[in-house]
Amino acid sequence: MIGTIAAAVGLFAATNIDDVVVLTVLFLASTRGTLPGWKVVVGQYAGFIALVAISVLAAAGLTIVPDKWVGLLGLIPLGIGLVGLVRALRRRGDDDDDDDSVVRAGGVLGVAGITIANGADNISLYTPVFRTTPIPDTVVTIAVFLVLVAVWCLVARFVGTNKTVTEALEKIEHWLVPAVFTGLGLYILIESGVIVRLIDVLS
């Protein structure tokens, strides 16, 4: 049992360390009232549970999305980021914060979508683990994952809502949130190789 828990902690940390950055940015947006903190938590859980469910199904031999096209999920954060950048450009020099972030429009579903897109590579790692692990150990692993999601949210909330951090980022916050999502989307699309595959299909 202890070995299973330790392995689950290591696997989660290795595959979700980048989530802390994304969650921190989301909680940073929440400090301006653009996205309630509870929606960040619920969206993170919804997205992560979806990733685990897909991995379990894949481990059982059911492929929902072919691996070579999973990278298309990068379009989710890319789209959110680009819309946010356009809004930031339109509002440059405007002190009105009523529509501070495009993330608010996405709400829980937007956060869940970002979580799924950012965790697309998790599926390729979780699937073989679930396939080769006994069911009781798999249940323990998933339980540990769900507890650690809460820990990740607490850490990100502490950093993202810290007064020193928010004051330091106040001048670039309008750009930071959409820039992070745009970069994340581009990274997923490029790293997954899906752009090259699309070009091959269309050519």
Z-matrix of the N, CA and C atoms (Angstrom, degrees):
N
C 1 1.474
C 2 1.533 1 111.46
N 3 1.344 2 115.90 1 -47.54
C 4 1.462 3 119.84 2 -179.46
C 5 1.523 4 110.52 3 -63.11
N 6 1.347 5 115.58 4 -39.87
C 7 1.461 6 119.89 5 178.43
C 8 1.511 7 111.35 6 -62.90
N 9 1.325 8 117.17 7 -40.08
C 10 1.466 9 122.13 8 179.15
C 11 1.522 10 110.80 9 -64.90
N 12 1.321 11 116.13 10 -43.21
C 13 1.471 12 120.84 11 179.67
C 14 1.525 13 110.33 12 -64.15
N 15 1.342 14 116.34 13 -44.38
C 16 1.462 15 120.20 14 -179.91
C 17 1.528 16 110.73 15 -62.54
N 18 1.328 17 116.27 16 -41.74
C 19 1.463 18 120.40 17 179.50
C 20 1.530 19 110.71 18 -65.07
N 21 1.335 20 116.02 19 -38.89
C 22 1.465 21 120.50 20 179.82
C 23 1.523 22 110.86 21 -65.72
N 24 1.333 23 116.36 22 -41.12
C 25 1.464 24 120.68 23 178.52
C 26 1.523 25 110.16 24 -62.29
N 27 1.328 26 116.32 25 -45.26
C 28 1.458 27 120.47 26 179.38
C 29 1.516 28 112.50 27 -63.09
N 30 1.328 29 116.68 28 -43.02
C 31 1.459 30 121.38 29 -179.85
C 32 1.518 31 110.90 30 -64.89
N 33 1.327 32 116.63 31 -42.98
C 34 1.465 33 120.56 32 -179.69
C 35 1.521 34 110.65 33 -63.88
N 36 1.329 35 116.42 34 -47.42
C 37 1.459 36 120.22 35 -178.32
C 38 1.524 37 111.04 36 -61.56
N 39 1.325 38 116.47 37 -41.37
C 40 1.464 39 120.61 38 -177.86
C 41 1.520 40 112.29 39 -66.61
N 42 1.322 41 117.18 40 -33.27
C 43 1.463 42 120.29 41 -175.05
C 44 1.524 43 114.14 42 -97.41
N 45 1.334 44 116.98 43 -7.88
C 46 1.468 45 118.67 44 -175.38
C 47 1.528 46 114.43 45 -128.18
N 48 1.322 47 117.20 46 12.87
C 49 1.458 48 119.43 47 -179.33
C 50 1.528 49 111.37 48 -60.86
N 51 1.334 50 117.19 49 -34.20
C 52 1.470 51 120.14 50 179.74
C 53 1.523 52 111.75 51 -72.23
N 54 1.326 53 116.97 52 -19.92
C 55 1.464 54 120.33 53 178.83
C 56 1.527 55 111.85 54 -64.91
N 57 1.330 56 116.35 55 -28.66
C 58 1.456 57 119.86 56 179.98
C 59 1.530 58 110.25 57 -61.45
N 60 1.329 59 115.66 58 -40.09
C 61 1.471 60 120.61 59 179.26
C 62 1.527 61 110.29 60 -64.14
N 63 1.330 62 116.04 61 -48.09
C 64 1.463 63 120.60 62 -179.51
C 65 1.524 64 110.93 63 -62.91
N 66 1.333 65 116.74 64 -44.05
C 67 1.459 66 120.58 65 179.22
C 68 1.519 67 111.47 66 -63.91
N 69 1.325 68 116.34 67 -38.47
C 70 1.462 69 120.11 68 178.46
C 71 1.516 70 110.81 69 -60.93
N 72 1.328 71 116.59 70 -42.24
C 73 1.468 72 121.30 71 178.45
C 74 1.526 73 110.40 72 -64.36
N 75 1.326 74 116.43 73 -39.61
C 76 1.460 75 120.09 74 179.39
C 77 1.529 76 110.96 75 -66.10
N 78 1.332 77 117.10 76 -42.38
C 79 1.462 78 119.60 77 177.80
C 80 1.527 79 111.19 78 -69.18
N 81 1.322 80 116.48 79 -29.07
C 82 1.459 81 120.29 80 174.67
C 83 1.522 82 109.50 81 -62.32
N 84 1.335 83 116.31 82 -42.08
C 85 1.462 84 120.92 83 176.78
C 86 1.526 85 110.58 84 -64.18
N 87 1.326 86 116.31 85 -32.93
C 88 1.473 87 119.67 86 -178.43
C 89 1.523 88 112.17 87 -68.12
N 90 1.338 89 117.36 88 -24.00
C 91 1.466 90 119.79 89 179.78
C 92 1.518 91 112.04 90 -68.13
N 93 1.335 92 117.19 91 -17.88
C 94 1.461 93 121.19 92 178.87
C 95 1.529 94 111.04 93 -99.52
N 96 1.327 95 115.14 94 6.87
C 97 1.463 96 119.37 95 177.31
C 98 1.507 97 114.57 96 78.52
N 99 1.342 98 116.91 97 9.27
C 100 1.459 99 119.63 98 -177.49
C 101 1.522 100 112.59 99 -82.60
N 102 1.332 101 116.77 100 -20.38
C 103 1.460 102 120.45 101 -179.66
C 104 1.526 103 107.98 102 -151.31
N 105 1.341 104 117.62 103 109.89
C 106 1.465 105 120.13 104 -179.74
C 107 1.526 106 111.62 105 -55.50
N 108 1.325 107 116.36 106 139.82
C 109 1.455 108 120.33 107 -178.51
C 110 1.512 109 113.69 108 -57.58
N 111 1.324 110 117.14 109 -34.55
C 112 1.471 111 119.26 110 -178.13
C 113 1.526 112 111.22 111 -65.81
N 114 1.333 113 116.34 112 -30.03
C 115 1.465 114 119.13 113 178.08
C 116 1.524 115 111.21 114 -70.08
N 117 1.327 116 115.94 115 -32.43
C 118 1.460 117 119.88 116 176.34
C 119 1.529 118 109.57 117 -63.98
N 120 1.336 119 115.93 118 -45.79
C 121 1.463 120 120.98 119 -178.94
C 122 1.527 121 111.13 120 -65.17
N 123 1.336 122 116.57 121 -48.85
C 124 1.469 123 120.37 122 -179.26
C 125 1.525 124 110.56 123 -62.89
N 126 1.330 125 116.63 124 -42.40
C 127 1.460 126 120.48 125 179.31
C 128 1.518 127 111.92 126 -64.19
N 129 1.331 128 116.14 127 -39.95
C 130 1.464 129 120.46 128 178.23
C 131 1.520 130 110.65 129 -63.35
N 132 1.327 131 116.11 130 -44.44
C 133 1.469 132 119.83 131 178.89
C 134 1.531 133 111.07 132 -64.89
N 135 1.325 134 116.58 133 -43.31
C 136 1.468 135 120.05 134 -179.35
C 137 1.526 136 110.82 135 -61.17
N 138 1.334 137 115.78 136 -45.00
C 139 1.460 138 119.65 137 -179.82
C 140 1.513 139 112.21 138 -66.30
N 141 1.332 140 116.46 139 -42.00
C 142 1.463 141 119.40 140 -178.22
C 143 1.524 142 111.18 141 -68.62
N 144 1.334 143 116.47 142 -40.19
C 145 1.468 144 119.63 143 177.93
C 146 1.526 145 110.06 144 -62.19
N 147 1.331 146 116.70 145 -37.31
C 148 1.466 147 120.33 146 177.24
C 149 1.525 148 110.34 147 -62.92
N 150 1.339 149 116.78 148 -41.82
C 151 1.471 150 120.60 149 178.49
C 152 1.526 151 111.16 150 -61.66
N 153 1.331 152 115.76 151 -43.50
C 154 1.464 153 120.16 152 179.98
C 155 1.528 154 110.20 153 -65.66
N 156 1.333 155 116.32 154 -42.13
C 157 1.466 156 120.36 155 -179.40
C 158 1.528 157 110.84 156 -62.45
N 159 1.325 158 116.30 157 -43.46
C 160 1.466 159 120.49 158 178.29
C 161 1.526 160 110.40 159 -62.35
N 162 1.331 161 116.12 160 -40.58
C 163 1.462 162 120.64 161 -179.99
C 164 1.532 163 111.26 162 -65.40
N 165 1.330 164 116.18 163 -40.33
C 166 1.466 165 120.52 164 178.69
C 167 1.522 166 110.41 165 -64.39
N 168 1.329 167 116.04 166 -44.29
C 169 1.466 168 119.89 167 178.87
C 170 1.526 169 110.76 168 -63.75
N 171 1.330 170 115.71 169 -41.18
C 172 1.466 171 119.54 170 178.92
C 173 1.528 172 110.35 171 -64.31
N 174 1.341 173 116.35 172 -38.04
C 175 1.464 174 120.73 173 178.33
C 176 1.523 175 111.18 174 -64.79
N 177 1.339 176 115.62 175 -28.36
C 178 1.470 177 120.80 176 178.94
C 179 1.531 178 111.67 177 -83.79
N 180 1.324 179 115.49 178 -0.54
C 181 1.462 180 119.46 179 177.13
C 182 1.505 181 114.98 180 100.04
N 183 1.334 182 117.55 181 6.34
C 184 1.460 183 120.98 182 179.90
C 185 1.525 184 109.64 183 -103.79
N 186 1.311 185 117.44 184 120.98
C 187 1.456 186 121.81 185 -179.42
C 188 1.521 187 109.30 186 -103.65
N 189 1.333 188 116.18 187 112.03
C 190 1.458 189 120.43 188 -179.49
C 191 1.519 190 110.87 189 -81.31
N 192 1.318 191 115.59 190 -47.14
C 193 1.459 192 121.25 191 178.02
C 194 1.523 193 108.20 192 -125.86
N 195 1.335 194 118.54 193 123.22
C 196 1.468 195 120.22 194 177.64
C 197 1.520 196 110.71 195 -54.23
N 198 1.331 197 116.53 196 137.58
C 199 1.461 198 121.06 197 -175.82
C 200 1.525 199 113.22 198 -53.12
N 201 1.329 200 116.42 199 -37.05
C 202 1.464 201 118.27 200 -174.68
C 203 1.524 202 112.99 201 -70.63
N 204 1.352 203 117.42 202 -13.66
C 205 1.466 204 119.88 203 -179.79
C 206 1.529 205 113.22 204 -109.91
N 207 1.334 206 116.87 205 1.66
C 208 1.466 207 120.21 206 -179.48
C 209 1.531 208 110.79 207 -60.42
N 210 1.331 209 116.34 208 -30.63
C 211 1.463 210 120.94 209 -179.18
C 212 1.517 211 114.05 210 -60.33
N 213 1.327 212 117.10 211 -19.20
C 214 1.473 213 119.96 212 178.49
C 215 1.522 214 112.03 213 -62.49
N 216 1.322 215 116.41 214 -18.10
C 217 1.463 216 119.96 215 176.83
C 218 1.527 217 111.27 216 -62.22
N 219 1.316 218 116.08 217 -19.29
C 220 1.459 219 120.19 218 177.17
C 221 1.515 220 112.83 219 -61.61
N 222 1.332 221 116.53 220 -18.59
C 223 1.463 222 120.23 221 178.13
C 224 1.530 223 111.90 222 -65.12
N 225 1.339 224 116.52 223 -23.94
C 226 1.469 225 120.02 224 -178.96
C 227 1.528 226 111.62 225 -66.13
N 228 1.353 227 118.51 226 -59.58
C 229 1.471 228 117.30 227 178.17
C 230 1.525 229 112.66 228 -66.26
N 231 1.334 230 116.86 229 -30.84
C 232 1.464 231 119.84 230 178.42
C 233 1.526 232 110.42 231 -62.53
N 234 1.329 233 116.47 232 -45.77
C 235 1.459 234 120.45 233 179.61
C 236 1.514 235 112.24 234 -63.41
N 237 1.341 236 116.24 235 -44.30
C 238 1.466 237 120.65 236 178.96
C 239 1.528 238 110.23 237 -62.57
N 240 1.327 239 116.06 238 -42.20
C 241 1.455 240 120.44 239 -179.43
C 242 1.517 241 113.11 240 -65.69
N 243 1.328 242 117.27 241 -43.76
C 244 1.462 243 120.86 242 -178.92
C 245 1.527 244 111.66 243 -65.12
N 246 1.328 245 116.32 244 -41.79
C 247 1.469 246 119.61 245 177.21
C 248 1.522 247 109.69 246 -62.45
N 249 1.343 248 116.30 247 -40.11
C 250 1.459 249 120.11 248 178.65
C 251 1.520 250 111.84 249 -64.29
N 252 1.339 251 117.55 250 -39.40
C 253 1.463 252 121.17 251 178.71
C 254 1.524 253 111.24 252 -65.67
N 255 1.340 254 115.88 253 -39.80
C 256 1.471 255 119.76 254 177.93
C 257 1.523 256 109.82 255 -62.73
N 258 1.315 257 117.08 256 -43.56
C 259 1.468 258 120.27 257 179.11
C 260 1.521 259 111.14 258 -64.50
N 261 1.342 260 115.87 259 -38.45
C 262 1.462 261 119.34 260 179.37
C 263 1.526 262 110.38 261 -64.33
N 264 1.326 263 117.04 262 -38.87
C 265 1.464 264 120.72 263 178.27
C 266 1.522 265 111.19 264 -65.54
N 267 1.309 266 116.62 265 -41.43
C 268 1.463 267 120.59 266 -179.92
C 269 1.515 268 111.94 267 -67.33
N 270 1.337 269 115.65 268 -30.50
C 271 1.457 270 119.69 269 -175.83
C 272 1.523 271 112.70 270 -97.40
N 273 1.321 272 117.64 271 6.71
C 274 1.463 273 120.57 272 -178.12
C 275 1.522 274 110.64 273 -56.96
N 276 1.313 275 115.26 274 125.62
C 277 1.463 276 119.70 275 -179.51
C 278 1.511 277 113.15 276 86.91
N 279 1.332 278 116.76 277 -3.91
C 280 1.470 279 120.72 278 179.36
C 281 1.517 280 108.59 279 -96.73
N 282 1.305 281 118.24 280 127.63
C 283 1.461 282 121.86 281 -177.42
C 284 1.515 283 113.58 282 -88.98
N 285 1.333 284 116.41 283 0.65
C 286 1.462 285 120.08 284 -179.06
C 287 1.522 286 109.46 285 -75.69
N 288 1.317 287 117.78 286 121.28
C 289 1.458 288 121.67 287 -176.87
C 290 1.524 289 113.07 288 -101.51
N 291 1.335 290 117.35 289 16.16
C 292 1.464 291 119.66 290 -175.34
C 293 1.522 292 112.17 291 -62.59
N 294 1.328 293 116.56 292 -29.85
C 295 1.463 294 119.41 293 -178.04
C 296 1.513 295 108.37 294 -127.48
N 297 1.301 296 115.65 295 60.94
C 298 1.459 297 121.12 296 -169.36
C 299 1.512 298 114.07 297 -70.05
N 300 1.301 299 118.58 298 -33.35
C 301 1.453 300 118.75 299 -173.16
C 302 1.515 301 112.06 300 -144.92
N 303 1.331 302 114.40 301 139.22
C 304 1.455 303 120.00 302 177.31
C 305 1.527 304 110.96 303 -67.94
N 306 1.332 305 117.09 304 -18.39
C 307 1.464 306 120.48 305 -179.21
C 308 1.510 307 111.10 306 -60.10
N 309 1.349 308 116.55 307 -33.07
C 310 1.458 309 120.08 308 -179.12
C 311 1.523 310 111.03 309 -57.99
N 312 1.330 311 117.01 310 -39.07
C 313 1.457 312 120.78 311 -177.46
C 314 1.525 313 111.28 312 -64.68
N 315 1.335 314 116.05 313 -33.61
C 316 1.449 315 119.41 314 -179.51
C 317 1.518 316 112.31 315 -76.15
N 318 1.322 317 117.08 316 -32.66
C 319 1.451 318 121.48 317 179.15
C 320 1.519 319 112.69 318 56.00
N 321 1.327 320 115.95 319 -142.32
C 322 1.459 321 121.68 320 -178.16
C 323 1.520 322 111.11 321 -59.66
N 324 1.333 323 117.25 322 -44.15
C 325 1.462 324 120.42 323 -178.88
C 326 1.524 325 111.50 324 -64.57
N 327 1.332 326 115.93 325 -37.38
C 328 1.458 327 119.56 326 178.30
C 329 1.512 328 111.64 327 -63.67
N 330 1.336 329 116.68 328 -44.85
C 331 1.469 330 121.22 329 179.07
C 332 1.526 331 109.77 330 -64.99
N 333 1.333 332 116.56 331 -42.06
C 334 1.470 333 120.51 332 179.04
C 335 1.521 334 110.31 333 -61.62
N 336 1.334 335 116.02 334 -42.08
C 337 1.465 336 119.90 335 179.75
C 338 1.515 337 111.98 336 -63.10
N 339 1.325 338 116.10 337 -41.46
C 340 1.466 339 120.73 338 178.52
C 341 1.532 340 109.91 339 -64.69
N 342 1.329 341 116.29 340 -41.10
C 343 1.461 342 120.87 341 179.68
C 344 1.520 343 111.12 342 -62.47
N 345 1.334 344 116.15 343 -43.94
C 346 1.465 345 120.51 344 179.81
C 347 1.529 346 110.44 345 -65.27
N 348 1.334 347 116.01 346 -44.54
C 349 1.466 348 119.78 347 -179.55
C 350 1.521 349 111.09 348 -62.63
N 351 1.330 350 115.96 349 -44.06
C 352 1.461 351 120.70 350 -178.00
C 353 1.526 352 111.73 351 -71.03
N 354 1.334 353 116.32 352 -21.02
C 355 1.464 354 119.68 353 -178.01
C 356 1.513 355 113.48 354 -106.10
N 357 1.335 356 116.33 355 17.43
C 358 1.463 357 119.18 356 -178.62
C 359 1.524 358 111.78 357 -58.80
N 360 1.340 359 116.34 358 -35.16
C 361 1.456 360 119.06 359 179.59
C 362 1.531 361 111.72 360 -72.47
N 363 1.337 362 116.38 361 -19.37
C 364 1.465 363 119.63 362 177.93
C 365 1.528 364 111.05 363 -60.33
N 366 1.333 365 114.72 364 -36.40
C 367 1.465 366 119.66 365 -176.84
C 368 1.522 367 111.22 366 -58.28
N 369 1.340 368 115.62 367 -41.76
C 370 1.469 369 119.26 368 -177.62
C 371 1.526 370 111.85 369 -67.76
N 372 1.335 371 117.62 370 -21.96
C 373 1.461 372 121.00 371 179.22
C 374 1.527 373 111.90 372 -94.01
N 375 1.335 374 115.79 373 -38.83
C 376 1.470 375 119.02 374 -179.22
C 377 1.531 376 112.01 375 -70.12
N 378 1.334 377 115.83 376 -36.19
C 379 1.472 378 119.84 377 -175.24
C 380 1.530 379 112.90 378 -56.51
N 381 1.333 380 119.11 379 -53.58
C 382 1.479 381 117.81 380 179.91
C 383 1.523 382 112.93 381 -64.74
N 384 1.332 383 116.69 382 -30.89
C 385 1.472 384 119.94 383 178.03
C 386 1.524 385 109.75 384 -65.16
N 387 1.333 386 116.92 385 -47.80
C 388 1.465 387 120.64 386 -179.74
C 389 1.535 388 111.28 387 -66.93
N 390 1.325 389 115.75 388 -29.85
C 391 1.464 390 120.02 389 -177.47
C 392 1.532 391 111.18 390 -72.05
N 393 1.326 392 116.14 391 -32.39
C 394 1.474 393 119.95 392 -174.92
C 395 1.526 394 113.83 393 -103.47
N 396 1.324 395 116.71 394 -2.39
C 397 1.465 396 120.48 395 -177.67
C 398 1.527 397 110.83 396 -100.22
N 399 1.326 398 118.58 397 138.04
C 400 1.468 399 121.17 398 176.20
C 401 1.528 400 110.36 399 -57.43
N 402 1.318 401 115.74 400 150.67
C 403 1.469 402 120.70 401 -176.27
C 404 1.532 403 112.88 402 -55.28
N 405 1.344 404 119.61 403 -46.04
C 406 1.481 405 118.82 404 179.38
C 407 1.534 406 112.21 405 -58.22
N 408 1.332 407 116.82 406 -40.81
C 409 1.465 408 120.67 407 178.90
C 410 1.522 409 111.30 408 -68.73
N 411 1.321 410 116.47 409 -33.91
C 412 1.468 411 120.55 410 177.83
C 413 1.525 412 110.08 411 -65.22
N 414 1.326 413 116.57 412 -41.18
C 415 1.469 414 121.29 413 178.53
C 416 1.527 415 109.79 414 -62.52
N 417 1.335 416 116.63 415 -43.42
C 418 1.463 417 120.91 416 178.67
C 419 1.531 418 110.05 417 -63.15
N 420 1.321 419 116.50 418 -42.70
C 421 1.465 420 121.50 419 179.93
C 422 1.519 421 110.96 420 -60.00
N 423 1.326 422 116.49 421 -46.23
C 424 1.461 423 120.68 422 -179.91
C 425 1.529 424 110.53 423 -64.52
N 426 1.338 425 116.63 424 -39.64
C 427 1.468 426 120.62 425 178.61
C 428 1.534 427 110.40 426 -61.69
N 429 1.318 428 116.52 427 -42.52
C 430 1.464 429 121.16 428 178.20
C 431 1.525 430 109.75 429 -63.09
N 432 1.319 431 116.37 430 -42.79
C 433 1.471 432 121.19 431 177.94
C 434 1.529 433 110.31 432 -55.62
N 435 1.324 434 116.53 433 -47.34
C 436 1.467 435 120.72 434 -176.20
C 437 1.534 436 111.68 435 -65.26
N 438 1.328 437 116.28 436 -35.51
C 439 1.468 438 119.72 437 176.57
C 440 1.528 439 109.86 438 -67.36
N 441 1.324 440 116.47 439 -41.06
C 442 1.462 441 120.81 440 -177.72
C 443 1.530 442 112.29 441 -70.02
N 444 1.322 443 117.50 442 -26.36
C 445 1.466 444 119.93 443 174.43
C 446 1.531 445 108.84 444 -60.03
N 447 1.325 446 116.03 445 -41.97
C 448 1.468 447 120.46 446 178.26
C 449 1.523 448 110.67 447 -63.70
N 450 1.317 449 116.48 448 -41.18
C 451 1.471 450 120.76 449 178.44
C 452 1.527 451 109.65 450 -62.21
N 453 1.319 452 116.72 451 -44.26
C 454 1.475 453 121.87 452 178.75
C 455 1.531 454 110.07 453 -59.01
N 456 1.324 455 115.96 454 -43.64
C 457 1.463 456 120.12 455 -179.53
C 458 1.530 457 111.04 456 -64.63
N 459 1.330 458 116.64 457 -40.50
C 460 1.468 459 120.50 458 179.90
C 461 1.526 460 111.12 459 -64.39
N 462 1.329 461 116.33 460 -43.52
C 463 1.473 462 120.52 461 179.16
C 464 1.520 463 110.19 462 -63.41
N 465 1.333 464 116.07 463 -47.11
C 466 1.465 465 120.59 464 -178.32
C 467 1.524 466 110.91 465 -64.88
N 468 1.324 467 116.77 466 -38.58
C 469 1.465 468 120.14 467 179.05
C 470 1.520 469 110.50 468 -65.34
N 471 1.327 470 116.54 469 -41.08
C 472 1.466 471 120.19 470 179.93
C 473 1.527 472 110.55 471 -60.88
N 474 1.338 473 116.06 472 -43.64
C 475 1.463 474 120.02 473 -179.21
C 476 1.525 475 110.99 474 -73.49
N 477 1.329 476 115.94 475 -46.24
C 478 1.457 477 120.63 476 -175.00
C 479 1.508 478 115.07 477 -69.20
N 480 1.338 479 117.00 478 -23.91
C 481 1.462 480 119.58 479 179.98
C 482 1.529 481 112.18 480 -107.73
N 483 1.324 482 115.81 481 4.94
C 484 1.457 483 119.90 482 178.03
C 485 1.526 484 110.12 483 -65.31
N 486 1.320 485 116.52 484 130.47
C 487 1.466 486 120.95 485 -174.94
C 488 1.518 487 112.43 486 -58.10
N 489 1.321 488 116.66 487 -40.87
C 490 1.461 489 120.56 488 -179.71
C 491 1.522 490 110.73 489 -62.46
N 492 1.336 491 115.53 490 -43.32
C 493 1.468 492 120.60 491 -179.36
C 494 1.519 493 110.59 492 -66.06
N 495 1.325 494 116.84 493 -48.12
C 496 1.465 495 119.97 494 -177.45
C 497 1.520 496 111.93 495 -63.79
N 498 1.323 497 116.94 496 -37.14
C 499 1.464 498 120.15 497 178.58
C 500 1.529 499 110.74 498 -67.93
N 501 1.327 500 116.13 499 -38.00
C 502 1.464 501 120.45 500 -179.26
C 503 1.530 502 111.43 501 -68.41
N 504 1.320 503 116.34 502 -31.93
C 505 1.463 504 120.25 503 -176.31
C 506 1.522 505 113.46 504 -99.74
N 507 1.313 506 116.75 505 2.40
C 508 1.466 507 120.85 506 -173.76
C 509 1.523 508 112.41 507 -55.12
N 510 1.328 509 117.43 508 -41.66
C 511 1.460 510 120.57 509 -174.90
C 512 1.529 511 113.37 510 -72.49
N 513 1.331 512 116.44 511 -24.75
C 514 1.468 513 118.66 512 -177.62
C 515 1.523 514 112.46 513 -112.42
N 516 1.332 515 116.74 514 5.38
C 517 1.458 516 119.90 515 -173.98
C 518 1.527 517 112.39 516 -60.46
N 519 1.338 518 116.72 517 -37.78
C 520 1.467 519 120.15 518 -179.85
C 521 1.525 520 111.17 519 -59.42
N 522 1.319 521 115.45 520 -31.05
C 523 1.465 522 120.57 521 -178.79
C 524 1.514 523 112.07 522 -93.99
N 525 1.326 524 117.44 523 -30.50
C 526 1.457 525 121.39 524 -173.31
C 527 1.519 526 113.01 525 -62.57
N 528 1.332 527 116.92 526 -48.92
C 529 1.462 528 120.76 527 -176.79
C 530 1.529 529 111.98 528 -59.38
N 531 1.343 530 118.84 529 -55.92
C 532 1.467 531 118.15 530 179.38
C 533 1.524 532 113.08 531 -66.09
N 534 1.347 533 117.87 532 -31.71
C 535 1.465 534 120.57 533 179.94
C 536 1.526 535 111.13 534 -64.92
N 537 1.330 536 116.19 535 -41.11
C 538 1.471 537 120.37 536 179.21
C 539 1.524 538 110.24 537 -63.38
N 540 1.334 539 116.88 538 -44.04
C 541 1.462 540 119.97 539 -179.18
C 542 1.529 541 111.96 540 -68.54
N 543 1.330 542 116.42 541 -38.26
C 544 1.465 543 119.72 542 177.64
C 545 1.524 544 110.01 543 -63.07
N 546 1.334 545 115.85 544 -46.07
C 547 1.464 546 120.08 545 178.95
C 548 1.516 547 112.03 546 -62.97
N 549 1.333 548 116.01 547 -40.39
C 550 1.456 549 120.48 548 179.27
C 551 1.528 550 110.73 549 -62.78
N 552 1.338 551 116.36 550 -44.59
C 553 1.461 552 120.01 551 179.76
C 554 1.515 553 112.21 552 -62.24
N 555 1.322 554 116.73 553 -44.79
C 556 1.470 555 121.19 554 178.97
C 557 1.531 556 110.59 555 -63.13
N 558 1.326 557 116.09 556 -41.44
C 559 1.463 558 120.15 557 179.88
C 560 1.528 559 111.12 558 -60.67
N 561 1.338 560 115.70 559 -45.82
C 562 1.469 561 119.98 560 -179.33
C 563 1.528 562 110.71 561 -62.55
N 564 1.342 563 116.24 562 -44.81
C 565 1.466 564 120.23 563 -178.79
C 566 1.524 565 111.69 564 -63.80
N 567 1.326 566 116.38 565 -42.17
C 568 1.462 567 120.37 566 -177.18
C 569 1.527 568 111.49 567 -75.36
N 570 1.332 569 116.05 568 -47.32
C 571 1.465 570 120.88 569 -176.50
C 572 1.526 571 111.77 570 -63.71
N 573 1.326 572 117.09 571 -34.30
C 574 1.470 573 120.85 572 -178.53
C 575 1.524 574 112.58 573 -76.35
N 576 1.348 575 116.39 574 -16.54
C 577 1.458 576 120.05 575 -179.23
C 578 1.515 577 113.72 576 78.14
N 579 1.337 578 116.74 577 8.48
C 580 1.465 579 119.74 578 -175.63
C 581 1.529 580 112.08 579 -67.79
N 582 1.336 581 117.90 580 -28.97
C 583 1.463 582 120.71 581 179.12
C 584 1.527 583 110.03 582 -64.24
N 585 1.330 584 116.34 583 -43.95
C 586 1.470 585 120.72 584 178.59
C 587 1.523 586 110.50 585 -62.21
N 588 1.328 587 116.35 586 -40.41
C 589 1.472 588 120.03 587 179.55
C 590 1.523 589 110.94 588 -65.13
N 591 1.323 590 116.49 589 -39.86
C 592 1.468 591 119.85 590 178.43
C 593 1.514 592 110.60 591 -62.73
N 594 1.333 593 116.48 592 -42.97
C 595 1.466 594 120.85 593 179.46
C 596 1.529 595 110.19 594 -61.84
N 597 1.334 596 116.08 595 -41.52
C 598 1.472 597 120.20 596 178.74
C 599 1.525 598 111.63 597 -63.31
N 600 1.346 599 115.70 598 -38.99
C 601 1.463 600 120.15 599 -178.98
C 602 1.526 601 111.02 600 -68.92
N 603 1.340 602 115.52 601 -40.89
C 604 1.465 603 120.43 602 -176.56
C 605 1.521 604 113.22 603 -79.47
N 606 1.323 605 117.02 604 -20.13
C 607 1.471 606 119.40 605 -177.20
C 608 1.529 607 111.76 606 -88.10
